[in-house]
Amino acid sequence: MNRVDSENSAVRVTRWWIVFALVLLLATSAASAERPEGLLWNRSGLPATLPLQVKTQSGSDYLLQLRETGSGETVLAAYIRGGEFFRVLVPAGRYELLFSSGTEWKGEAAQFGQDPFRFVLDPPLTFRANVARKNGHLIDLRDIEDITIRDFAICQRFAIDPGRPLRGLEREAEDLIPRQPPHQNDQFLYDPYYPWSYELQSRFCD
C-alpha cells in the first residue's frame, strides 16, 4: 500500500468513527432524557389560576395534557413524577384530560416511546372561579382500575389589613384617625374616618 492509499484509509476510518460516535450520542440521548417536573407549557392565552392535584404511585411517570372540549386544541401540558406530590394551576375552561405513562422519558416529541400506556378521563372536567372560590379537581390515579375524582377548591376572601391604612388625598393624616378610638374595636376597624386597605387571602377549602 502506497502512502496515498494509507492516508485515504486513515481518513475513512476517522470518518467512520465520527459517524459512529454521533449515532451513539443520538441513541443515548433518545434512550433517556432528563425527567422534567410540573408545568411544561400553557398555550391557552389565559392565566393559570385554578388548582389541579394528581396522586400517583411510584414506578411510572405521567405526561398530562389538557384538551379544550370546544376547539379540540391541547392548551396545557405538565409532567408528573410517579409517587411525588403534584399540583398545577390551570386556566379556566372545560377540558379532556389525556394521560400518557411510562418508565423512560425520551423527550416531549417521543414522550415514553412507541408503546406508552394512554388513557383519557371521562367525563371532561370543568375549571371555573367566582369571587369566593377557585374550583378545581383532585384526581387519584394510585389505583388505575378505580380512578377517583373529587372537587378541590381554593377559597378566597378580602380581609382588612390594619397595618396598611389608606390615606385620604384631601385630608391631613391626623384628621383621619379619631383622637379617642371607640371602645369597641370592631367599630374602630370600620370607622368611616379610618379607611383601611384590604388584602386578598387564599386558603384550600375544607
C-alpha positions as CSV (number, residue, x, y, z in Angstrom):
1,M,0.0,0.0,0.0
2,N,1.4,3.4,-1.0
3,R,1.4,6.5,1.1
4,V,-1.7,8.0,-0.6
5,D,-3.7,4.8,-0.1
6,S,-2.7,4.7,3.5
7,E,-3.8,8.3,4.1
8,N,-7.1,7.7,2.4
9,S,-7.7,4.6,4.5
10,A,-6.9,6.6,7.7
11,V,-9.4,9.3,6.6
12,R,-12.1,6.7,6.0
13,V,-11.5,5.1,9.4
14,T,-11.6,8.6,11.1
15,R,-14.9,9.5,9.4
16,W,-16.4,6.1,10.3
17,W,-15.5,6.7,14.0
18,I,-17.0,10.2,13.9
19,V,-20.3,8.8,12.4
20,F,-20.4,6.0,14.9
21,A,-19.8,8.4,17.8
22,L,-22.7,10.7,16.6
23,V,-25.1,7.8,16.2
24,L,-24.1,6.5,19.7
25,L,-24.7,10.0,21.1
26,L,-28.1,10.4,19.5
27,A,-29.1,6.9,20.6
28,T,-28.1,7.6,24.2
29,S,-30.0,10.9,24.1
30,A,-33.1,9.2,22.7
31,A,-32.9,6.4,25.1
32,S,-33.3,8.6,28.2
33,A,-33.9,12.3,28.6
34,E,-33.8,14.3,31.8
35,R,-37.2,14.0,33.6
36,P,-39.0,17.3,33.7
37,E,-41.3,18.3,36.6
38,G,-44.5,20.2,36.8
39,L,-45.9,22.6,34.2
40,L,-44.3,22.2,30.8
41,W,-46.3,24.9,28.9
42,N,-49.6,26.8,28.9
43,R,-50.7,27.8,25.4
44,S,-54.3,28.8,26.3
45,G,-53.6,32.5,26.3
46,L,-55.3,32.6,29.8
47,P,-53.8,32.9,33.2
48,A,-53.4,29.6,35.1
49,T,-55.1,30.1,38.5
50,L,-57.3,27.0,39.2
51,P,-56.0,24.0,41.1
52,L,-55.5,20.5,39.8
53,Q,-53.9,17.9,42.0
54,V,-53.0,14.4,40.9
55,K,-51.9,11.5,43.2
56,T,-49.9,8.7,41.6
57,Q,-47.9,5.6,42.6
58,S,-44.1,5.4,42.2
59,G,-42.7,3.3,39.3
60,S,-44.2,5.2,36.3
61,D,-44.2,8.8,35.3
62,Y,-47.1,10.6,33.6
63,L,-47.5,13.3,30.9
64,L,-50.7,15.2,31.4
65,Q,-52.3,17.2,28.6
66,L,-55.5,19.3,28.8
67,R,-57.5,19.4,25.6
68,E,-60.2,22.1,25.3
69,T,-63.5,20.4,24.5
70,G,-64.8,23.2,22.2
71,S,-61.8,23.7,19.9
72,G,-60.1,20.3,20.4
73,E,-56.8,22.1,21.0
74,T,-54.3,21.0,23.6
75,V,-53.7,24.0,25.7
76,L,-51.5,22.8,28.6
77,A,-49.0,20.1,29.4
78,A,-47.4,19.0,32.6
79,Y,-45.1,16.2,33.8
80,I,-45.9,14.1,36.8
81,R,-43.1,12.2,38.6
82,G,-44.7,9.0,39.9
83,G,-45.2,8.9,43.6
84,E,-44.3,12.5,44.1
85,F,-46.5,15.4,45.2
86,F,-48.0,17.1,42.2
87,R,-50.2,20.1,41.9
88,V,-50.5,22.5,39.0
89,L,-52.6,25.6,38.3
90,V,-54.7,25.5,35.0
91,P,-56.7,28.1,33.1
92,A,-60.5,28.3,33.4
93,G,-62.4,26.1,30.9
94,R,-63.7,22.6,30.2
95,Y,-61.1,20.1,29.3
96,E,-60.5,16.5,28.4
97,L,-57.5,15.2,30.5
98,L,-55.2,13.0,28.5
99,F,-52.6,10.9,30.3
100,S,-49.6,9.1,28.9
101,S,-47.5,6.9,31.2
102,G,-44.2,5.1,31.1
103,T,-40.9,4.4,32.8
104,E,-38.4,6.1,30.4
105,W,-38.9,9.7,29.3
106,K,-37.5,10.3,25.8
107,G,-38.3,13.9,25.4
108,E,-41.5,15.8,24.5
109,A,-41.5,14.6,20.9
110,A,-41.1,10.9,21.6
111,Q,-42.6,11.0,25.1
112,F,-42.4,7.5,26.6
113,G,-41.5,5.7,23.3
114,Q,-43.6,3.7,20.8
115,D,-45.9,1.9,23.2
116,P,-46.8,4.0,26.2
117,F,-49.9,3.5,28.4
118,R,-52.5,6.1,27.4
119,F,-56.0,6.9,28.7
120,V,-58.5,9.8,28.8
121,L,-60.6,10.7,31.8
122,D,-64.3,10.6,31.2
123,P,-66.2,12.9,31.5
124,P,-64.2,16.1,30.8
125,L,-63.6,18.4,33.8
126,T,-64.7,22.0,34.3
127,F,-62.4,24.5,36.0
128,R,-64.0,27.8,37.0
129,A,-63.8,30.6,39.5
130,N,-66.1,33.1,41.3
131,V,-65.4,35.8,43.8
132,A,-65.1,33.4,46.7
133,R,-63.8,30.2,45.2
134,K,-61.4,28.9,42.6
135,N,-62.9,25.5,41.7
136,G,-60.6,22.7,40.6
137,H,-60.2,18.9,41.0
138,L,-58.2,16.2,42.7
139,I,-57.5,13.0,40.8
140,D,-56.3,9.8,42.4
141,L,-54.5,7.5,40.0
142,R,-52.9,5.3,42.6
143,D,-55.4,2.5,41.7
144,I,-55.6,2.7,37.9
145,E,-58.5,0.3,37.9
146,D,-60.5,2.5,40.3
147,I,-59.7,6.2,39.5
148,T,-61.4,8.7,41.8
149,I,-62.1,12.4,41.1
150,R,-63.4,14.9,43.6
151,D,-63.8,18.6,43.7
152,F,-60.9,20.6,45.0
153,A,-61.0,24.4,45.6
154,I,-59.2,27.4,46.9
155,C,-61.3,29.7,49.0
156,Q,-60.5,33.4,49.0
157,R,-61.8,36.5,50.9
158,F,-60.9,40.1,51.4
159,A,-59.5,40.9,54.8
160,I,-58.8,44.2,56.4
161,D,-55.1,44.9,56.7
162,P,-54.8,47.1,59.8
163,G,-51.1,47.7,59.3
164,R,-51.6,49.4,56.0
165,P,-54.4,52.1,56.1
166,L,-55.2,54.1,53.1
167,R,-54.6,57.8,53.5
168,G,-57.1,60.4,52.0
169,L,-55.7,62.7,49.4
170,E,-57.6,65.8,50.6
171,R,-57.3,65.3,54.4
172,E,-54.4,65.5,56.7
173,A,-53.3,62.2,58.2
174,E,-54.0,63.3,61.7
175,D,-57.6,64.1,60.7
176,L,-58.3,60.5,59.5
177,I,-57.7,58.8,62.8
178,P,-60.0,59.6,65.7
179,R,-58.2,61.1,68.7
180,Q,-60.1,58.8,71.1
181,P,-60.9,55.5,69.4
182,P,-64.3,53.9,70.3
183,H,-64.4,51.3,73.0
184,Q,-65.5,48.6,70.5
185,N,-62.5,47.6,68.4
186,D,-64.8,46.3,65.6
187,Q,-66.4,49.7,65.3
188,F,-63.0,51.3,65.1
189,L,-61.9,49.0,62.3
190,Y,-64.9,50.0,60.2
191,D,-64.9,53.7,61.2
192,P,-65.5,55.8,58.0
193,Y,-62.8,58.2,59.1
194,Y,-60.2,55.5,59.0
195,P,-60.4,53.9,55.6
196,W,-58.4,50.6,55.9
197,S,-56.8,48.9,52.9
198,Y,-57.7,45.3,52.1
199,E,-55.8,42.2,51.1
200,L,-57.0,39.1,49.3
201,Q,-56.3,36.0,51.4
202,S,-56.5,32.4,49.9
203,R,-56.6,29.0,51.5
204,F,-57.5,25.5,50.5
205,C,-61.2,24.9,51.3
206,D,-62.2,22.2,53.8
